[in-house]
Amino acid sequence: MPNSEIVNIQRKVFHAALKWAVEENTSYNLPELAREIIPDNSPKRYRCCIHKERAVIEERLKAIIEPEDGPIVRVLKEGCNGCEMHRYTVTDLCQNCVGHFCSMNCPKKAIVFINDKAFIDQSRCIECGICARNCPYNAIIEYRRPCEESCPTKAISVRENRIARIKEEDCTNCGKCIVNCPFGAVVETSQIVDLARDLKSPQNPIYGIIAPAFVGQFGRKVAPGQVKSALLKLGFKDVVEAAVGADLTVELEVSELKERLEQGEKFMTSSCCPAYTMAVEKKKPELYQYISTTQSPMVQTAKLIKERIPEAKVTFIGPCIAKKEEGQRPESQVDYVITFEELMAWFEFKGIDLMSEPNLSMEGPSSFGRGFSKAGGVAQALVNKLGDDSFPTYQTEGVLNSLKALEEHVNNNDSGFLECMACDGGCIGGPRRKAPRGVAIRALKEFCS
């Protein structure tokens, strides 16, 4: 996620929540915590008044400290700006041409002319877009709310009061709306408070599983082993790369693929991206059968840890919001899921300087397991395990592109393996990444070498 004032505000909210979680003498009082973040002498900056801004902060705190049961991704009602914008608007480029193509083709006669310029009567407009498509000067432009525009499954709609609403039956937790809302009014729930408490007085050893996309995320000069050292300082018993589970995942996927081919099936798609698999389940359920039944590297790694240490608790750390939903499934064996953004806030709260940490050894997984985090990495690992460079593989990025590719493979009776990732660039392009994709790709390449 790019740097923005939203990131800075959320970082302060995490700090306040962590302070409340680890300091026993801190009483739980949302208004007081919000007042600490926005003191009485704070100038009005974004909304009508300081009280409104505090109300939004309280909602943010509640999503972290005591999230209500329900969806992972949710809209802050106080935070939503209720963007009042008309879908189609006539600009000054209108020439009042003789053709009047806009008004002549409008099915609702919503185009009127005032002072030699077209205007749209919004009370009649049904937002069909015919006027815009017919204007030879492209003088009619379309505005879309950023949250609606970014959602690949059209899970966001706007109520009559203009407050955004997420339809849970269509949401895949991809996080696009969270990243694209300019008011930061869409958030995900957090387990960081429960985890911080658990680490403070652990009844069981707590292990961290870190996604291979972590390299380069906490500073260009921060070595992977320094991130591991910082995690141990937070109280984790040990840190295991999810790439260890990725190596096991590809073995199981190759075995499953061979079995499917022997049974006469033509192809199989990857299963490691929960936003993609959820999109298929919700939007194209008839195609779900083509997804591999192999569990994700996160789950495989958690199982390996708990097989060795049954009393252990497991925390997954990555750039993905959809993993939070996957971690809640009983079969996941994952106790907590936090993002890189949450972890960075935690490091700051604890005053941990990553550059001052020792660069601990990180050995174990293969370069192919670590490569799962970039687009094409799963397919590459599968071909390597098959030992057949001629085996047909395909990869696609983005929820809509993945759904389209899956449908085309079925309709065209294509063969091989299809890798599908919900995020552009794969996991390194996840919604809670800290580094630009280019930086992350270079860091990953060096880490895998």
N, C-alpha and C positions, 0 to 999 in steps of 0.2 A: 504494500500500500504506500503511495507516495506521501512525503511529508506534508502535513497540513495542520492548521490550527485544531482540527478535530482530533488528530493524533495527540497533540499536546494536552488538550483537555482530558481525553480519555486516560492519558498517562497519569495525570493528577488524580483522577478518580480511582485508578488502580492503587496509587500510593495511599490514598485515604482509606480504601478498603483493607489494604494490607496492614496499615497501622492499627486499624480497629481489630483485625484478626489476631495480631501477635501481641498487642499490648493489653494485658488483662484488665488494667484499670480504665481502659477506654470504654465508656458506656455507649451502648448502641442507640443512636439517635440520628436518623437520616437528616433532619433539618440542621442539626449542629454540624454534621460532617459536610453538608453542602455549604454551610456558612464558612467553614474553614477554607474551602476551595474558592468561594466567592465572598470575601469579607465585606463588611458594611461600606467601606470606603471605595469599593470597586466601581469603576465607571460602567455605565450601560454600554455593551459592545455589540451584541448580536440581536437581541430581542427587545420587546417594548420596555422592559424594566428589569431591575435586578432580581425581583421576586420570581419572574418568569424564568430567568436563567437558573435560579436555584431550584426551581421545580423540575427543570430538565435534568440538572445534576442529580437530584434525588432519584429520578427514574433510572439514570445510569447506575447509580450506586445500588439500587434495588436489584437490578439485573445481575449484579456481581455478588452482593452479600446474601440476598434471600430471593433468588429467582423463583417465580411461581412455576408450578408444573405446567408443561405445555411445550410449544415449539422452541427450537434452539434460536431461530432468527425471529425477531419481533420488532414492531414499530413502537417507538416512544411517542405516545399520544401528545404529550406536552412539547416534545421536540419537533414533531412534524410541522413544517411551515405551512402546510395546506396550500401549496403552490397554486395561486390563482392565475391560471393562464389559459387562454383559448387555444385550442388545437391548431386552428388555421387563422392566419392574420394576413391582411393585405398590406404590403409595404408601399413606400413612396415610389417604387419602380413602376407602379400602375400608370399606364399611359392613356387610360380611357379610350382604348382602341375602338374602332368601328365594330369589330367582330363580336365584342362582349361574350367571348367564349365561356367565361366563368359563369355569368348569369344565365346564359342560354342553356347550359348543361346542368345547372344545379337542380337536383330533383325536388328540393324543398323551397325553391325560389328565395333563398336566403341572401342573395347578393343584391345590394341596393347601391345606387350611385348618388353621391353627394359632392357637390362642388367639383365635378369632373373627375371623381375618383371612386373606385369600388370600395364598398365596405361590406362586412359580413354581419348579418343580423344573428347574433349568437343564440337568440331564443329559438330560432328556426334551424340552425346548423346541426346536422347529425354527424359531423366530422368524418364524412365519407372520403374526402380528398379529391373529388372530381374536379372542383374548381382549380385546385393547384395543378393537377395534371393537365388541364386544358389551357392554362395561361401561357401564351407564347413568350412572355417576358420573364417567366418564373418569378412573378411579383408576389405570389401568394406562398408564404412559407409555413412550414409545419413545426410547431413546438411540441415537445414531449417532456413530461416530467422525467428527470434523470433516473429515478428508481424504476419507473415503468419501462423506460427505454433499455435499461441494462438487464432486466430480467429475461433470461432466455426461454423460460417456460410460461411467461405471462401470469406469474403467480401474484403480481401486485396490481391491485385496482384502487380506485379512489372513490370514497363514499361521497354522499351528497354534501357533507360538510368539508369535503376536500382533503380529509385526513386519509393517508394511505392505509391500506389493509392488505395483509398477506394471506392468501388462500393456502392453508397448510396442505390441502390435498394436491396442490401443484408445486409446492416449494421443494427444492432439492438441496437447500442449505449451501448453495454454491458460493454465496457471499457477495455476488456482484452488486446487489442493491446496497449492501453495507458500505462498500468501497465508493460507490458512485453518488450516494446521497450527499449533497453539498452542506446539509445541516446536521449530518451525523445522527439522523433521527432513526436509523435502522441499526440495531445492535444484536449481538449474540449473547447468550447467557454464559456465565463463567463458573468454573469450579476452583478458581485460584484461592479463594478464601478458605474453603474446606481443605485444600491441599496444604496451604501454609500452616493451618492449625495442626494438621496431621504430622507435618514435618517437624513442627516445634516439639511435640511430645509423641513420637511415634510408638505405637504399640506393636507394629510390624515393620520390617525393613521395607523401605520404599525405593523402587528402582525407576530410573528414567529411561524411556525409549525415545531416542531422538531421530527424527526423519532425516534422510540423507540430504535433503534440501537445506540443511542448517548451515552448510559451509558458505562463508561470505556474507551471512545475514546480520552479523553483529559487529561489522566493521571490516574493511578490506584487509587490514593488517592483523586481524584477530585470527589466530590459528585454531583449528578444530579442537586440539587438545586443551586449549585455554578455556573454551566453552565448557568442556567436560569438567575441568577443574572448578569452574565457577558453580556448576550444578552440584558438585560434591560439597562445596561450601554452603549451599542452601540446605543441605541435609540429606541429599539422596545417597543411598547406600552404594550405588554404582550406576553407571550410565552405559546403556547398550544401544548400538546403532540399529535402527529398524532395517537396515540393509542386511543384517543377519537373517531376519525373517524373509527378506526379499529373495535371498538365495534359496531358501526352502520353498518359497512360493513358486519360483520358476520351475523347480524340480517337480512339484506336484502338478503344475499347469501343463508341463510337457507330458507327464504321464496321463493326465486327463485328456489332453488333446489327442494323443495316440489312440486312446480307448474310443473316443468319439469317432475318429476317422475309421477305425476298424469296424465300427457299428454302422458305417455308411453316411455319417454326418459330414458336411462339407467344410465347416469352419467353426471357430469359437472366438469370442471376444474376451478381453481382459476384465478382471473383477476388482482390481485394487483401488479404483477411484469411487468412493461412495456417492459423490454427487452425480456421476455418470450412471451408476447402477440404479440409483433412486429415480433418475430421470426416465430411464427405461421402464422401471416398475410403475411409475405414475402416468407417463405419457404414451408408452408403447408396450403395455404389459404382455401383449401377444408375442413379443420378441425377446422376452426375458430368458427364455430357454436357451438362447445362444450365448449367454454370459457364463463364463467359467464359474464353477461352484467352489473353487479354491479360495480360501480366506486370505485377506490382505496381509501384507508384511507386518503391519501393526499388530494384528491378531496373532500371527505366527510367532512373532517375537515375544509377545506376552505369554503365550502358551509355553514357549521354551523356558522362560524365567520361572513360571509357576510350576512347571514339571520338576525343575531342579530345586526350587525353594517354595514349597506349597503355601507357606504363611506370608509370602511377599505380596506387597501391593505394587501396582504398576501405573506409571504416568506416561502418557504419550505427549510428545512436544513436536509441533509441526506448524506449517503455514496454512493448514486447512481447517475450515469451519465445519465442513460436513463430517469430519472425523469425530466431532463432538457427539453427533447423533449415532455414528457407528459405535463409539465407545460405550453408549448406553445400552446396547443390545446385550442380552445375557450371555450370548456365546462369545463375546469379544474378550472377556477376561481382563479388560482394562478398567482400572478404577477411576482414573482422572485423565482428562484431555485438556491441555492448554496450548496456546499458540505462541509463536515467536514474539508477537507483540506483548502478550501478557508476561512472557519470560523476561523480555527486555525491561519492562516496567519493574519487575521484581528485582532484577539486578541493580537498577537505579535506586530503588527503595532501600536495599541492603548496603548500598555504597560500594558495590563490587566493581572494581576496575579490571575489565577483561584483559587489557594489555599487560597488567601486572601479574596475572595468573601464570603459573607454570604450564608449559605445553606438554600435557600428559600424552602417553602413547594411546593410539586408537587403532587397534588391529583386530582382524577377525573376518569381516565380510569381504567379498570379492568386489572388484571394480564394476562388475555387471550388476551386483546388488545395489551398489551406491548409485549406479546409473538409472535406477528406477525413477529417480526424481525428475528426470528431464524427459520431454516428449521423445518417443522413439526408443527409450531405454528398456522398456519391458519387452518390446519386440526383439530388440537386439540381444537381450539376455536369453530369450527363448530360442532364437536361432543358434546361439552359441551352445546352449545345452543340447539342442537337437543334433548339432554337428553337421547341419545341412544348410549351407549358404544359399542354396537354390529354393528353399522352402518359402512360399509366398507369405509375406507379412505386410501389413498396412498399419498406418498410425494416423490418428486424427485428433485435433484439439478443439475444445469448445463444446458445450452441451448440444447446441443445435447441429453442429457439424458431425458430432458423434452419433446422434440419433439418425441423421440423414445417411451417414456412411453405413450404419447397421442395417437400415432399411434397404439400401441399395445392394448390400451384400446378399441379403435374403432374396430380393427380387431378381438379381442377376445370377443367382446360384453360384456365387463366387466361392473359392476355396481358400484355405489358409488360416491365418491368425490376424485378428483386428485389434489393435491397441487403441483404447479410447480414454481420453483425459478431458475433464471438464474445464480445466484452466489452460489458457494459452501458454505454451512452453512446458506444460506438465506441472508437477508439484512446485517447481521453483517459481512458477507464476501464480502461486496461490494467493488468496485474498489477504492473508496475514503475513505475507513475506515482508522483510525489511529492506532488502536490496533490490536494485533494478535487475531484470532478467539477465541482461548482458554480463553484469558483474557476477551474478550467481553462476552462470554457465561457465565462465572462466575459472571461478573458484572450484567448481565441481570437477572440471577437467583436470585441474592440478591435483585435487584430492584423489582422483581415481588413477592417476598416473603412477 
